[in-house]
Amino acid sequence: MPHPPFIMLDEKSESPLYRQIYEAIRRSILSGEFHSGRQLPASRLLATQLGVSRMTVINAYDQLLAEGYLESRAGAGTFVAEHLPEEFLQTPGIKLQKSDGETSPRNLKLSGYGKNISKEIGRILQNNQATPIIPFQHGLAAIDDFPFDVWAKLTSRCYQTLQRNRFGYGEPAGFYPLRESIAAYLKSARAVNCTPEQVIITNGAQHAFDLIGRILLEAKTEVWVENPCYFGARQAFQSVGAKLIPVPVDKNGFDLSAALKQSRNARMVYVTPSH
């Protein structure tokens, strides 16, 4: 099946494939070739036409959706937005120069922390283009087994007695009764003797890694990490300039003797917990 005429992919280009698709669609929108309200091909169809993975097309569409060039309508598809982002940036008497859509970190005044994050995210995005999604995520709940009926009843009951102050900001460390329950669980299930004041609720593991990296690590601080290591933790620690020391893992787990041979100055060790 031939490529759509407005998209020409260059597999030898340093620009990721999703970015090339993004650029082609964006140019077609800004040039007027794609008018407001025009429906775009379904991601699966466009991926087949271009000979790329569906996730590559989805990444391009998601970027255009996030920037306001496209709109997603439930049950209908993806369309060119009625009002483009450039329209909101126009000022009477001032002619806006359109960007080429490619903003290099070298052209931005990023901090060292920002540059480290930018480099790592770039590598992750490039790897994602060639890696198909495998539905074996271990961090997701079993949606089919979730008790939606019970959840809806409990939520409704809670809303009926909800006090107005509950809509404000909560405690920075997290909901205290939840922290009490976590501390009690850790004591009984893991023999960890801690208090609720020592428990912090984060917005996911990545938030926790970021806090740990910024609080405990500095530039060139050595950290022992399992090899292979979870990329999210690696990115968080590298973003603060830490030096990661990969340590092999055998049937008994983390190889401490190998770690000591590589470095004796590690300030922190990151290992996968045994659940």
N, C-alpha and C positions, 0 to 999 in steps of 0.2 A: 504494500500500500504506500503511495507516495507521501512525502512530507506535506503538511499544509504549506501553502505558498509563502506565508508570512514568517515561517520559522525555518531557519537554516542552522543546523547544529554542527559544530566543529569539535570533534572528539579530541583533537590535538591541542585545543585551546586550554590555557591555564584556568579559564573561568569554568566553574562547575556547570554541568548540564542544566540543572534546575535554574541557575542564574541566566543562562542563555535563553531559556524559555521565558523566564520572567521579563528579560529585556525586550524580546521580540513582541510579546503581547503588550507591554507598556508602550513601546514605540507605536504600535498599531493604534492604541487608544489615543495617544497624544496627537498623532497625525490626523486623526479623524477617520481613519480607515475602519475602526471599530467605533460605532456610534453608541451613545448612551442607551442602555436597555438591550443591547445585542447579547444573545445567549452564546456562551462559549461551549466548545465540545466537552462532553463528559470526560473526566480525568482518565478513565479506563480507555475510552476511544482514542483520545489524543496520545496517550502512552503507546498504544498499539501502532498508531500512524507514525510516530517518531521512532519507534523501536527502542524505547527506554522503559524503565520500571514505572509503575503507576505512582510510587512514592515520589519519584522525581517530579512528576507533573503536579502532584498534590503540594509539594514544597513550594513550587513556583506559584500555584494558585493561592496558597496560604499567605505568601508574602504580599501578593497583590491585594488580597482581601484585607490584610492588616494595614496596608498603606492607603486603603480607600479607593482603589481603582476598580475593584470588583465587589459585587454583592452576591450573597448566597441566599437563595429563596428555598425554603423547605419544600421538598417534593417537586420542585420545578427545575432547579439547576443553578448554574453560576452565570451571572450577567455583568455587563459593564455598568458601573455605578452611574446613577443619574447625575450626581454632582461629583466631579473629579477633585482631588486634593488641590491641584493647581488653581482652581477657581477660588478657593478660600484664601489663597496666598496673594491674590492680585490686589494691588493698591492703585487707586486712580492716579494717572499721570506717571506711573512707574511701570516699565516693561520688565516682566520677569523672565530671566534667562532660564530655560529648561535645563535640568540636570541630565547628564547622560545615564543616570541611574546607578553608576558605579562609584561608590565612595570608599576610597582606600584608607585603611588605618594610618598610612603614612601621611595622608593629607589632613588628618584630624589631630588636634592637640590632646592626645590621650596621655594619661598618667602611665607610669610603668605597670601598675596594676591592670589598667584598662588594656594596654598592649598585650600583656600576657593572656588575658581572657580572650581577646580578639584572635590571637594566633591559635589558641586551643580550640575555640569554637569553629574556626575555619577548617581545621583538620577534622573535627567531628562531622561537619556538614559534608565534606568531601567523601568521607568514609561511608556516610549514610546513603550516598547516591548509588553505591555499588552493593550495598548490603540489603537484601530483601527483609521485610518484616516477618519474623517468625512468631506465631502466637503462643509462646511459652513463657510469657512474663510471669515471674514469681511474685511480683509486688502488687498484683491486682487482686481484688476480692472476687469471689465466685458470684458473678452477677445473677446467674440462674438460680442460685440458692439463697439470694438475699430476701429476707422477709419484708417485702415492700408494704404489705397490708398492715403488719404490726408497726412498722416504721411510720406509716402515714397516721395511724391512730395516736401513737405517742407524740408525734410532732404536733398534731392538732390539739391534743390535750395540753401540751406545753405552751402553745401560742395563746390559749385561752387564759392562762394564768401568768403570762409573761409580763414582768414589770418593765416600765419604760426605760429604766436605767440599763437594762440588758442590751439596748441598741447602741450604747456608747462603746468606748474603748475598754477592753478588759485589762487584766494584769499583764504586764510585759512578758512575764515568764510563763503565762498560760493560765487557764482556768484552774483555780486552786483545788477544788474537789477532785478534778481529774488527776492532778499531780499527787494528791493523797492516795488515790487508787493505784497509780503507777508505782509509787514508793512501796505500798503494801504488797503489790504483786511481785516486785523485784525481791523483796525480803523473803517471801514464801517460796517463790519459784526459782530464784537465782541465788539465794543466800547473800544478796547485796544489802547491806545495812545502810540505808540512806534516808534522808528526810524529804518531805515535799519541797522544802526550800532549795534542795539540791537538784531538783528535777526541773528541766526547762522544756516547754513544748515548742517545737519548731514547725515551720511550714514545710514538712518533708525532710528527707535525708539530706538533700542538696543544701538546704538552708543551714542544717547542722554542720555540714562539712565546711561551709563558708565561714561560719562563726568560729569553728575550731581553728581553721587556718589563719584567720586574721588575729585571733587572740593568742594563740600558742606559738605561731611560727613567724619567722622573719626571713629576709633574703638570705639564701645560701644555707639555711638551716637544713640539716640532714634528717630525712625521714625514711624509716624502713617501711616498704610496702610489699605486699604479696605480688608475685609475678605468675599469672596475670593479675592486674589490679582493676577494680571498678573504675571506669573512666571518669565518672562524676567526681569521685574523691580525688583522683589524680589531677583533674582540672582545677579543683578548688585549692589544692595545696600548691600546684605550680603557679597559680595566678598571684600568689603572694611571694613568689620567688624561691620557694623551698627547693632543695635538691633531693630528688627521690632516689632511693637506693633499692632497686628491685631484688627481692629475695625469693628463691625458689620454694615451692610447696611440694612436699612429698605425701605419702600415705598417712603420715602422722601429723600433718599440718605444716605450720610455719617452721622453716629450717633455721633455728637460732644459730647453730654453729656456722652456717653459711653466711648469715647476716653479720656475725662478728668478724669473719674473715674480710668482708668487704668494707666495713666501717664500724668503729667503736665509738663514734661521736654522735650517733643518732639521738635526737631529742624526743622523737615520737615514733611509734610503730602503729601502722594501720593494718588490721587483720580482719578477716571475715568472721563474724560470730557463728557459733554452732547453735542452730535453732533446734 
